[in-house]
């Protein structure tokens, strides 16, 4: 059996891979270091790599801003928007995948085109609607906006999963006398569970990281962790150490979650790419 040989081309590819990896992880590493510094250490020139770490920033973030409140708002809005989105997107994707018409592709493209519009373009009407409906600074308002924001992606991803399920399986179920509900519950859902799970996981991450709508439609009551991070920017300047601590506390749960579900996330992003 031929053994792999070390060649200049292999060395170059390895070096390039390490360089890209370090470039991608450097901001996160610097964020972690800054979170354990004092404010003076955080702005020290040249930057300090050796210092005595402190947990004071994390204590101050919790005492000043009630981290658990913002974390609870993020969990509630992210989970609810994902579940509601799946309940709406799954039937829509099912009908488009198994009952296609000549307008199905155009409808899918129109749905996807709504994601191409800058969010700020829809800010004023959505803000006015939320204000008139008493949904400003509420978990309900953010959940609705997060759901509508991720719905086109959900429909597209589920459509890609469902259309690769053989139609003959569903036809066999109908011939055996299965009702529409039985067809969905006993045949489609088990076969499409991988796609549903990966779609839900990806949209949960997107909802958790959503900052634009959280900052503009919420404040103290329903603010998510994105609102907590933004609160450490003031007219006097940025509190870099506290800002880094708040950012680390905000991203840590979703990073851990993404690490354990990375297989499903990658599957959702690449499903259907290779035929």
ChimeraX attribute file (.defattr): number of C-alpha atoms within 10 A of each C-alpha:
attribute: neighborCount
match mode: 1-to-1
recipient: residues
	/A:1	3
	/A:2	4
	/A:3	5
	/A:4	6
	/A:5	7
	/A:6	8
	/A:7	9
	/A:8	9
	/A:9	9
	/A:10	11
	/A:11	11
	/A:12	11
	/A:13	12
	/A:14	11
	/A:15	12
	/A:16	12
	/A:17	12
	/A:18	12
	/A:19	11
	/A:20	11
	/A:21	11
	/A:22	12
	/A:23	11
	/A:24	11
	/A:25	11
	/A:26	12
	/A:27	11
	/A:28	15
	/A:29	11
	/A:30	12
	/A:31	18
	/A:32	16
	/A:33	19
	/A:34	26
	/A:35	26
	/A:36	22
	/A:37	24
	/A:38	21
	/A:39	17
	/A:40	11
	/A:41	18
	/A:42	19
	/A:43	15
	/A:44	10
	/A:45	8
	/A:46	7
	/A:47	10
	/A:48	13
	/A:49	10
	/A:50	7
	/A:51	11
	/A:52	9
	/A:53	12
	/A:54	12
	/A:55	12
	/A:56	15
	/A:57	21
	/A:58	21
	/A:59	13
	/A:60	15
	/A:61	19
	/A:62	14
	/A:63	10
	/A:64	9
	/A:65	16
	/A:66	12
	/A:67	20
	/A:68	11
	/A:69	18
	/A:70	22
	/A:71	19
	/A:72	15
	/A:73	21
	/A:74	27
	/A:75	18
	/A:76	19
	/A:77	25
	/A:78	25
	/A:79	21
	/A:80	21
	/A:81	27
	/A:82	27
	/A:83	15
	/A:84	15
	/A:85	25
	/A:86	24
	/A:87	11
	/A:88	15
	/A:89	22
	/A:90	20
	/A:91	15
	/A:92	16
	/A:93	23
	/A:94	19
	/A:95	14
	/A:96	22
	/A:97	20
	/A:98	16
	/A:99	9
	/A:100	12
	/A:101	11
	/A:102	7
	/A:103	9
	/A:104	14
	/A:105	12
	/A:106	11
	/A:107	12
	/A:108	17
	/A:109	12
	/A:110	12
	/A:111	16
	/A:112	16
	/A:113	11
	/A:114	12
	/A:115	14
	/A:116	8
	/A:117	10
	/A:118	9
	/A:119	13
	/A:120	11
	/A:121	9
	/A:122	10
	/A:123	15
	/A:124	11
	/A:125	10
	/A:126	15
	/A:127	16
	/A:128	13
	/A:129	14
	/A:130	18
	/A:131	14
	/A:132	10
	/A:133	10
	/A:134	12
	/A:135	18
	/A:136	21
	/A:137	20
	/A:138	19
	/A:139	22
	/A:140	17
	/A:141	23
	/A:142	29
	/A:143	23
	/A:144	16
	/A:145	19
	/A:146	25
	/A:147	25
	/A:148	14
	/A:149	21
	/A:150	21
	/A:151	23
	/A:152	20
	/A:153	20
	/A:154	26
	/A:155	25
	/A:156	20
	/A:157	24
	/A:158	27
	/A:159	23
	/A:160	18
	/A:161	23
	/A:162	24
	/A:163	16
	/A:164	14
	/A:165	15
	/A:166	11
	/A:167	12
	/A:168	9
	/A:169	14
	/A:170	18
	/A:171	13
	/A:172	12
	/A:173	16
	/A:174	14
	/A:175	10
	/A:176	9
	/A:177	11
	/A:178	16
	/A:179	12
	/A:180	12
	/A:181	10
	/A:182	14
	/A:183	18
	/A:184	17
	/A:185	12
	/A:186	13
	/A:187	15
	/A:188	17
	/A:189	16
	/A:190	11
	/A:191	17
	/A:192	17
	/A:193	12
	/A:194	15
	/A:195	23
	/A:196	22
	/A:197	17
	/A:198	24
	/A:199	25
	/A:200	24
	/A:201	21
	/A:202	23
	/A:203	26
	/A:204	23
	/A:205	18
	/A:206	16
	/A:207	26
	/A:208	26
	/A:209	18
	/A:210	18
	/A:211	17
	/A:212	13
	/A:213	20
	/A:214	25
	/A:215	19
	/A:216	15
	/A:217	22
	/A:218	19
	/A:219	17
	/A:220	13
	/A:221	13
	/A:222	24
	/A:223	25
	/A:224	31
	/A:225	29
	/A:226	23
	/A:227	21
	/A:228	25
	/A:229	22
	/A:230	15
	/A:231	16
	/A:232	19
	/A:233	14
	/A:234	9
	/A:235	5
	/A:236	6
	/A:237	8
	/A:238	14
	/A:239	18
	/A:240	21
	/A:241	26
	/A:242	26
	/A:243	24
	/A:244	25
	/A:245	26
	/A:246	26
	/A:247	21
	/A:248	19
	/A:249	20
	/A:250	22
	/A:251	16
	/A:252	11
	/A:253	14
	/A:254	15
	/A:255	14
	/A:256	11
	/A:257	13
	/A:258	16
	/A:259	11
	/A:260	11
	/A:261	15
	/A:262	16
	/A:263	11
	/A:264	19
	/A:265	22
	/A:266	12
	/A:267	15
	/A:268	23
	/A:269	14
	/A:270	10
	/A:271	16
	/A:272	13
	/A:273	7
	/A:274	5
	/A:275	5
